[in-house]
Amino acid sequence: MGRFFLSNYNPTPEKTGNYDVAIIGCGVSGANIARRLSVYTIKTAILEKGSDVSFGTSKANSGIIHGGFHHNKKYLKTRLEVRGNLMFDQLRRELDFPFKRCGIIVAALHEDEMKSVEHLYMQGVENGVIGIELCSRDRILELEPKLSPDAVGGLYAPGGGMIEPYRFVFALVESAMKNGVDLYTNYKVQTAERDISAGLWQVQSADGRQIKARYVVNAAGLFADEVSRIFKGEEFSIKARKGEYFLLDKQTKARPERVVFPVPTAVSKGMLVIPTVEGTVLVGPTADPAEDKTDYSTTSERLEQILDSGKTMIPSLSRNDVITNFAGLRPYLEEDFYISPSKKTPAFLQVAGIQSPGLTASPAIGEYVKDLLKSMGLNLTEKPNWNPFVEERPRARTLSSLELDKLIDADPGWGNIVCRCENVSEAEIIQAVRLGHHTLDGIKYFTRAQMGRCQGGFCTYKIIKLIMQETGLSWGEITKHGGESYVLKAELG
Ligand SMILES: Cc1cc2nc3c(=O)[nH]c(=O)nc-3n(C[C@H](O)[C@H](O)[C@H](O)COP(=O)(O)OP(=O)(O)OC[C@H]3O[C@@H](n4cnc5c(N)ncnc54)[C@H](O)[C@@H]3O)c2cc1C
């Protein structure tokens, strides 16, 4: 399955295996760091153990661009959250990913919760959050008419928003690669040695490949502790904290206009009702310690709690609208992000413990890491021809019939709708495969095919046939998300 490892977004990259910077992990942290470094005349590689990018924590989260009021500015994560939030408008102009500043409200359902709301408001003001508002009952119900009539007031942060996190990562990586960054997928960093005389790290993958790099950035999410150990860096332990969700169909009548938060507790921001940027609704997440960092299972007990909790804020939420459930794992280290040059091992930069609001903060993490690398001695000269733009690709579901007709004239694949729930055409699936997404999940996250009401019940076999047609893979080699996750068993024939 390793045969496509260099192909994502760039079918014939020329690679020497010698880099100025190697970034380990291609979630939203690694992708932002890579794109930021692509501005300069250095050679950068991303080493990702997954068969596609964004298959770690960055694929399963709430997708919220947070409002900057949940935490005190003494934390690095808060400062990067506030800065990161402001960077999304420009990123959206340059890249192709769904983003909407729908605003965030925190709803108080009891008078005694208003004290906490006032605290959040003051914290937001101190953090420099633009437009933050303390709301009366009338105002909060005006902002969100679907809220429970029990609401007594709340908070409004108009700068909060929603993105599709995987599309954000895909777009960042596409941009970075267009500007010369090399991506190695299926590259699980397993060992590393320091060539002291050359001042280089030699970084080996589990399947025996090797690259060399002057600087290494550890952005390995849940496994940043293992990677730190490989490089003889600091000893720490990343714990997983699971968040389970329900996903509701687009048809639901309970979709709010804004992200609705309850008043947070000491350990969690609570369970939210989230109008996703593509029209569905998420309810969750829970926050439970998870022993196994690969366990994405959900439990009926927790899912019951999610629905009950969501209904206290939006009473019209209904089990009949549920189309699926899933879980994400937060990489928890301590209260704050740990972003720092290693004090134990040379030319090694830790980007660890990137829990929430890591998605929001990620553009600012990219900028911060660039500055840290510079302070570690990396010479940064801007490329004269750096191109910030990624082509905005048409999507059948957003085109007018006239626009679609034009595309069908040029390519009949636009007229063959493969995923009827999400209105995704054959042409879009083929484009995704040609960009390097060769797994069912990669195609799902890039196109939304399999994400609708039937959850792939009707379109999965068609997508498998298109992957086979485009890549030459046999049916037995098609996987859900790489590795051993084969979808068809050989004995079935
Ligand atoms: C339930 C939940 C809800 C959340 N909601 C929000 C939200 O609404 N807003 C927000 O701002 N943040 C949110 N977050 C936080 C956000 O999702 C994370 O902070 C962010 O995705 C972390 O990105 P990352 O790139 O650091 O890690 P990851 O996305 O996990 O990326 C790390 C990558 O490293 C790779 N890797 C690991 N080991 C190796 C190795 N040895 N060799 C090569 N590659 C390796 C992994 O395969 C992975 O792709 C949420 C998180 C969770 C779990």
The ligand as a Gaussian input file, in Angstrom:
#p B3LYP/6-31G(d) Opt

LIG

0 1
 C      -13.644000      16.145000      20.595000
 C      -12.778000      17.299000      20.181000
 C      -13.331000      18.533000      19.879000
 C      -12.525000      19.598000      19.526000
 N      -13.101000      20.758000      19.113000
 C      -12.332000      21.791000      18.745000
 C      -12.926000      22.972000      18.259000
 O      -14.130000      23.036000      18.061000
 N      -12.130000      24.027000      17.970000
 C      -10.788000      23.981000      18.167000
 O      -10.144000      24.996000      17.959000
 N      -10.177000      22.834000      18.557000
 C      -10.923000      21.743000      18.837000
 N      -10.345000      20.572000      19.209000
 C       -8.887000      20.493000      19.265000
 C       -8.292000      20.245000      17.885000
 O       -9.015000      19.255000      17.188000
 C       -6.854000      19.814000      18.074000
 O       -6.203000      20.768000      18.869000
 C       -6.102000      19.706000      16.758000
 O       -6.819000      18.948000      15.816000
 C       -4.741000      19.073000      17.014000
 O       -4.076000      19.006000      15.771000
 P       -2.613000      18.401000      15.673000
 O       -2.171000      18.614000      14.296000
 O       -1.775000      18.943000      16.774000
 O       -2.810000      16.843000      15.989000
 P       -3.361000      15.692000      15.012000
 O       -4.456000      16.164000      14.169000
 O       -3.634000      14.494000      15.867000
 O       -2.125000      15.407000      14.073000
 C       -1.010000      14.679000      14.506000
 C       -0.557000      13.806000      13.355000
 O        0.658000      13.157000      13.713000
 C        0.678000      11.900000      13.094000
 N        1.665000      11.064000      13.784000
 C        1.615000      10.575000      15.043000
 N        2.714000       9.838000      15.291000
 C        3.479000       9.866000      14.181000
 C        4.720000       9.282000      13.815000
 N        5.429000       8.495000      14.666000
 N        5.219000       9.496000      12.567000
 C        4.537000      10.266000      11.681000
 N        3.333000      10.841000      11.971000
 C        2.816000      10.642000      13.214000
 C       -0.754000      11.410000      13.264000
 O       -1.068000      10.381000      12.325000
 C       -1.545000      12.682000      13.031000
 O       -1.997000      12.823000      11.701000
 C      -11.124000      19.456000      19.524000
 C      -10.559000      18.203000      19.790000
 C      -11.384000      17.124000      20.076000
 C      -10.809000      15.768000      20.239000

